[in-house]
Amino acid sequence: MKNCWSCLIAVVLFMPGRVEADVWDLATANDNSFSTTHNQLVHATRQVHDLGAQAPNQTADVDWYMVSLAPYSSFEVIVDGLTGDINPFVQRYASDGSTLLQNSSSITNGFSRRLAWTNTTGSSVTSYVRVGQASCGSTCTTSDQYTISSHETTIALARFNNGGSQITVLLSQNASEVTISATFFYWSTTGVLLQTGTLPSLAAKNLNVFNTATFLTLQGVGGHITIAHDGTYGSLNVKSVALEPSTGFSFDTQGVYKGR
């Protein structure tokens, strides 16, 4: 009997390890298509996934994520932490799951990938992020992994004032290595959209200075500003400076991102 137990233990020890996909692949409503995924990316999401081929036919894995972007806002998705042999495609599709809207770009000419987009409309917009077409294809295992993270990149600026003798100047600094495009939304204190402005291409390490009183609709009024842009989280720095010419005083308000 002792010898039999020894044989059984030896068989178990030398059996190949069980291969399992990540929990999103195993769920009944799995992430293998846009129509079944319940995995919604929101601000400060961070998850580790694999692209191990799916049993029983060793089908190449693909992961789908939903993003519902609020009106007048911006968002980014980063795929990094890649193991050496996957190098997947990272793409964004429309709500129909078939219309390709955007291919990812590399981060600092490396292997990590990034998507960034804005919603400048007054309605929420749903799209889907797809991670797949790994280099290892149907031979990928559960050790072929990546990390996906996401952030809302909208900037909130609590004050501008062009009332009385004050005028507000915006300082926009691109602290990154790539060009950033931005849309500025000027709101009344009661949340009415007064004016929209664009900064179509702020080059790397450039500073833009803009007098908000050049907009007729903003003369004599005050409120607050939100900014949607396609830069990385924290890469666009914006400050408003309300100037009081009669006294020489100035009132600075720093734009802020959502906390991580």
N, C-alpha and C positions, 0 to 999 in steps of 0.2 A: 504493500500500500504506500509505503514511504517513497518508493521508487516512482510510482505512478504520479504522486503529487509533485515530485521533482520534475518529471517530464512536462506536466501541465504548466508549471511555473515557467519553465524554459520556453515553451511555445508562446505563452503570453508575452514574455519579455522580448522575444525576438520577432513578434508580429509587427508589421508596419503600423505607424501611428495613424489613428483615425483622422481623416481630413474633413473639416466642417467649414462651411462658409460663415461669414459674419451674420449677426442676428437679423440684419435687415434683409439678407437673402433668404433666410429660413422662415421668416414670418409668412403667415397666410396671405396677407396683403404685402407682398414683398416689393423691393425697389428695382425689380428687373424691367419695369416699363413705366412710362409716365402715367399710365392709366391706373396702375395699382399702387404706386408709391404713396406712403403717408409720411415720408421723411421731409419735413418742411424746414428749410434753412431760415433762421431768423438772426437778429443781431447777437453776436458773440457765440454762435454755434461752433463747436469744435468736436469732430468725430474721427475715429480711425476705422478705415474699411479695407477689405481685401478685394482683389479681382481674381480669386481662385475660380477655375473652371467649374461649371455647375454639373452635378450628377443628375441623371445617370449617363448622359451622353457626352460629357465633357464639353459642354457648350461654353464658349467664351463669355465671361461675366460682363455685365454692364450695370452701372448704378445710376438711378435717376433721383433727382431732388426737386422739390417744388419751392419756388420763391414767389411770395405775394408782396409786391412793392407798393407802399403807400403813395398817395398823391404827393407831388412836389418833393421827391426824395431821391436818394441814390444808394447804391449797394455794391459790394464787391464780394467775390468768392475766390479763395486761394486754395490751390491743391499743392501741397508740399510734403516733405517727409517720405518721398518715393523710395521704394527699394529699387535695386539697380536694373531690373530687367522688365519693368512694365511700361514706362514712358507713355501714359495714356493720352488720348484726345480728351479735352475738356471743352464742352460746347454749351451754348444756351439756345433753347428752342422756344417758340411761341406756345401759347396755351393749347394749340392743337397737337403738340408733341411731334410735329413733322416739319414745320417751317424753321429752318436754321436761321437764327438771328445774329449769332456772334461766335467766332472762334476765340479761344483764349490766346493770350500773349505770354511770352516767357518773362520771368522776373530776373532782371539784371543779366540777361543772356544765359541763364542757367536752365536747370531742369524743372524747376517749380513753375506752375502755371497760374494765371490770374484772369478773371473776368470782372469787368466793372461796367455798370450802366446806370442810367438815370430814368426817372419817370417824371416828366415835366407836365403831365396832364392832371386834371382834377379828379381822376378816378384811379382806384387800385388796379394794378396790372399784374397778372399772373404769368410766369414763365417757368421753364424747366431747365435744370442743369443736368447734363449727361456726362458721365465719366466712363470711358470704355475704350475699345480698340487698343488694348494693351499690346505691347510688342510681343509678349509671350503667348498671347491668344489662348487657345484651348489647352496649352500646357502650363498655364499659370496655376500656382498653388496658393494656399491661404497665407503663405509667407510673402506674397507679392502684395504689398500694402501701400497705402497712402493716407495722409491726413487731409481732411477738408475743413476749412474754417470760413466764416462769413462775418461781415460787419455792415451795418448801415453806416454810410459815410456822410450823411447829411450834416451840414453845419448849422447851428442855431446861434443867432446874434441878437441879443436881447433889446438893443436900442439903436434907433437912429432918430435924429431930430433936426428938422429944417424949419421949425417954428420960431417966431420972433426974429431975433437977429442971428440965430445959430444956423450953421450949415454943417452937414455931416459928410466927411470924406472916408472912403473905404480903402484900406490897404490890404492887398491880396498878394501873399508871398507863396510861390511854388518852391517848396523845400526839397522836391524830389529830383530825379534824374530824367524824367520824361515830361512831355507837354501835357497840360491839364486843360480841359474845357469845363466851364461852370455856368450855371444858370442861377441868377439871384432873384428871389421872390420877396417883394416888399409888402408887408402886411400892416394894416391899421392896428391900433391897440385892441380893437374888437374882432380881429381875425378876418377882415375883408382884404382881399388881394388888390393892392393899389397899382402895382407896376411889376413888370418882369424885365430883367436885363440879362445880357449874356456877356460872357468872357470866353470867346470861342477858342482861343489858343494861347495859354500862358506858358511860355517856354520854361524849361528847367532853370531853376535858380533865379527866375525873373520876379520883379515886383511890379504890380499894377496899382496906380493911384487913381481913384475915381471920385469925382464930386457928385454926390447923389442929387444935389439941387439942379443939375442939368436936366433932370426929368421934370417936366412941367407939373405932372400929377403929384410929385413929391415936394413941391415948393409950399412952404407954410404948414407942413404937417409932420407928424412923427409917428413912430411905430417900431416894428421889429423886422428882422430879415431871416430867411432861411435860404440855404445854398445847397443845390444838388450839383455834384461834379463827378468826374470819372477818374480822379486821382485815388491813390491808396489812402487807407484810413490814417488820418493825421498829417498827410503830406501837404494839404492846402491850408495855410494859416491866414485867417482874415480878422481884421480889427477895424472897428469904426471909431473915428475921432470926430466928435462934435465940437466945432470951433465957435467961440464967442468973440468976434472981432472987437467989440466995444471994450472988453475987459482983458482980452488975451488969454482967458481961461480955455482949457480944452478938457473934454470928458471922453476917456477911452473906454471902449467896451470890446472885450475879446470874444471871438467866435468860439464855440465849444462843440465837441463831438459827444455822442452818447458814450457813457462809461463802458469799459470792456466787461 
